[in-house]
């Protein structure tokens, strides 16, 4: 498989929250890089075009957009 990511992702297993205008949803962050992350959701959910990913224990907050989706796993790009 050809790697298309600009930065290497590191495997993690952290609880996070994706937040948007109408509320927030708990997620599990599975891997991260400087430019994005992959998250797992408990159930398939329709997400807005942009939202915020936060990991409370790390004081981490980033604006995101969805890059790809596979059932309950979603690839995110951090928006600068």
trRosetta pair geometry for C-beta under 8 A, 3 or more apart (Angstrom, degrees):
i j d omega theta_ij theta_ji phi_ij phi_ji
5 8 7.0 121 102 -92 127 27
5 9 6.4 -53 169 -25 173 98
5 33 6.5 127 175 6 134 170
5 35 7.3 172 -166 63 92 124
5 36 7.6 -124 -134 45 111 119
6 35 5.7 55 59 -2 111 158
7 33 4.1 151 101 170 105 124
7 34 4.4 -75 159 35 176 100
7 35 5.1 141 25 6 120 104
8 33 6.1 172 90 -115 31 118
9 31 4.3 61 157 152 121 119
9 32 6.2 158 -152 79 84 17
9 33 4.2 -80 -90 -46 64 104
9 36 7.6 -51 -91 81 113 83
9 37 7.6 135 -136 -117 117 43
9 38 7.3 45 -167 -2 156 103
10 31 6.3 172 80 -156 32 82
10 32 6.0 -26 55 63 83 72
10 33 6.9 133 4 -83 73 61
11 30 7.0 -40 -146 163 70 65
11 31 5.1 -43 -102 -98 44 94
12 29 5.6 -6 92 113 117 99
12 30 6.8 144 66 165 66 16
12 31 6.1 141 21 -107 77 33
12 32 5.6 5 8 5 132 105
13 28 6.8 -10 -158 -178 65 108
13 29 7.6 168 -138 80 17 65
13 30 6.8 18 -95 -119 60 51
14 28 7.2 149 74 -160 36 61
14 29 4.6 -13 62 52 91 109
14 55 5.3 23 136 -141 134 129
14 57 7.0 -136 -157 50 113 119
14 58 7.1 0 -163 -15 156 124
15 26 6.8 -28 -165 -164 96 100
15 27 7.8 140 -161 80 51 44
15 28 6.4 -40 -102 -105 49 64
15 29 7.6 -38 41 10 1 87
15 55 7.3 132 87 -137 50 79
15 56 7.8 -23 97 30 97 97
15 57 7.6 80 57 -1 91 117
16 26 7.5 138 83 -162 44 54
16 27 5.0 -30 75 71 93 91
16 28 7.0 137 24 -118 87 15
16 29 4.7 69 -14 -34 133 106
16 39 6.6 -90 62 -121 132 123
16 53 5.8 7 168 -172 137 88
16 54 6.2 162 -162 83 85 42
16 55 4.6 -49 -100 -85 94 75
16 56 8.0 167 -122 -3 49 71
17 24 5.1 12 179 177 112 124
17 25 7.0 152 -156 75 65 37
17 26 5.9 -41 -100 -103 72 48
17 27 6.8 148 -105 20 20 85
17 53 7.5 156 81 -153 45 46
17 54 5.1 -14 59 60 92 93
17 56 7.4 46 4 -33 113 98
18 24 6.5 168 85 -154 43 71
18 25 5.3 -12 58 58 93 90
18 27 5.5 47 -14 -12 100 134
18 39 7.1 133 -47 115 121 171
18 47 7.1 -34 138 -126 146 126
18 51 5.2 49 178 129 98 136
18 52 6.9 155 -156 79 53 47
18 53 5.5 -23 -99 -96 76 67
18 54 8.0 163 -89 18 29 69
18 64 7.5 -72 -130 51 104 135
19 23 7.4 -117 -142 132 66 33
19 24 4.1 -23 -101 -99 77 103
19 51 6.3 168 77 -178 38 96
19 52 4.7 -21 59 62 92 103
19 54 6.7 11 0 5 115 114
20 23 7.0 6 63 58 73 46
20 24 7.3 151 20 -87 57 54
20 47 7.2 151 -27 -161 152 78
20 48 4.9 152 -158 22 153 128
20 50 7.8 146 -115 100 108 50
20 51 4.1 -60 -70 -115 102 104
20 52 7.2 168 -71 17 55 76
21 48 7.1 70 18 -39 98 161
25 41 6.6 5 144 -132 130 112
25 45 6.0 -166 -114 66 168 177
26 42 7.1 36 81 -15 97 116
27 39 4.3 15 162 178 135 126
27 40 6.4 154 -170 72 81 45
27 41 5.5 -44 -112 -88 91 66
27 53 7.6 -61 57 -132 139 96
28 39 6.5 147 74 -162 44 71
28 40 4.5 -13 59 56 101 100
29 32 6.3 16 169 -54 121 108
29 37 5.6 -37 -149 180 103 135
29 38 7.6 118 -162 79 57 48
29 39 5.4 -39 -100 -102 54 83
29 53 7.5 99 -88 -179 117 126
29 55 6.2 -42 -4 -83 148 124
30 37 7.7 134 50 174 62 86
30 38 4.8 -48 62 95 106 97
30 39 6.5 165 5 -110 87 25
30 40 5.8 77 -41 -20 119 100
30 73 7.2 -27 14 -133 150 107
31 37 6.5 175 91 -152 51 63
31 38 4.9 26 46 34 90 104
32 36 7.5 -159 -147 106 54 39
32 37 4.4 -12 -104 -103 73 96
32 38 8.0 -136 -66 23 46 62
33 36 5.8 14 52 51 97 64
33 37 7.2 -172 22 -74 62 53
34 78 7.9 -102 144 34 45 138
35 77 6.3 -21 156 -148 88 76
35 78 5.7 -148 -169 34 38 99
36 64 7.7 102 -132 -133 75 102
36 67 6.7 -9 -141 -6 152 141
36 75 6.6 31 158 176 134 80
36 76 5.1 177 -161 95 90 62
36 77 4.5 -46 -91 -106 119 43
36 78 5.6 -152 -82 -9 50 77
37 53 6.6 -171 47 145 141 171
37 64 7.7 -60 39 -112 102 137
37 75 7.8 179 94 -152 38 49
37 76 4.9 -2 58 55 77 112
37 78 7.6 68 -5 -49 89 95
38 73 6.0 8 179 -176 106 101
38 74 7.0 166 -154 82 60 41
38 75 5.2 -26 -100 -100 83 64
38 76 7.1 -180 -86 14 30 79
39 53 7.1 -155 -55 -123 143 128
39 73 7.2 166 85 -150 39 56
39 74 5.4 -16 60 59 88 92
39 76 6.5 34 -2 -16 106 121
40 72 5.6 39 -160 131 75 100
40 73 5.4 -28 -96 -95 72 71
40 74 7.9 163 -89 16 25 74
41 44 7.0 115 87 -95 127 24
41 45 5.7 -117 171 12 160 110
41 72 5.0 -135 60 -164 75 84
41 73 8.0 -167 15 -77 74 25
41 74 6.9 39 -16 -6 108 115
42 72 7.3 -111 101 -151 4 132
43 72 6.9 -72 -134 -109 10 113
44 71 6.5 -90 -79 -173 107 53
44 72 6.1 -103 -70 -84 64 70
47 51 6.1 -85 -174 -13 110 142
47 66 6.0 126 78 -44 132 132
47 74 7.4 60 -1 -132 150 162
48 51 5.7 123 59 -57 98 99
49 65 6.4 -12 161 -133 65 99
49 66 7.7 -113 -151 23 37 95
50 63 6.3 11 179 -180 112 98
50 64 6.7 163 -155 84 67 44
50 65 5.1 -40 -99 -86 76 84
50 79 6.4 -17 -136 -5 121 157
51 63 7.7 171 95 -152 24 60
51 64 5.9 -25 70 63 69 93
52 61 6.2 -3 -177 -168 112 90
52 62 7.1 160 -154 83 66 35
52 63 5.7 -42 -98 -99 72 54
52 64 6.9 136 -118 14 19 89
53 60 7.7 -25 117 125 87 99
53 61 7.4 167 87 -148 51 42
53 62 5.3 -10 58 61 95 87
53 64 5.0 49 -13 -20 107 138
53 76 6.4 79 -38 154 145 171
53 78 8.0 -90 37 -98 121 85
54 60 6.4 157 -154 91 50 64
54 61 4.6 -3 -104 -102 92 78
54 62 7.9 168 -79 21 50 57
55 58 4.5 16 105 37 113 109
55 59 7.9 -23 87 32 74 17
55 60 4.1 13 47 54 98 116
56 59 7.5 20 -171 -73 34 39
62 78 4.5 -49 172 -130 135 110
62 79 7.7 140 165 38 86 61
63 78 6.9 97 73 -164 56 66
63 79 4.5 -63 108 60 103 103
64 76 4.3 -17 -163 -169 130 122
64 77 6.7 141 -154 71 72 41
64 78 5.9 -48 -96 -103 72 47
64 79 6.3 175 -104 -2 15 92
65 76 7.0 142 69 -154 33 72
65 77 5.6 -19 60 59 85 93
65 79 5.6 76 -14 -53 99 117
66 69 6.1 4 -176 -53 127 105
66 74 5.7 -63 -128 -171 102 114
66 75 7.2 94 -164 74 62 59
66 76 6.4 -51 -103 -102 43 64
67 75 4.5 -66 66 108 102 103
67 76 6.4 148 4 -128 96 11
67 77 4.8 93 -55 -25 119 101
68 74 7.4 173 90 -157 52 49
68 75 4.2 27 49 36 89 123
69 73 7.4 160 -156 90 49 54
69 74 5.1 -8 -109 -111 80 78
69 75 7.3 -131 -64 22 41 76
70 73 5.0 -9 65 64 92 99
70 74 7.9 -174 28 -78 60 39
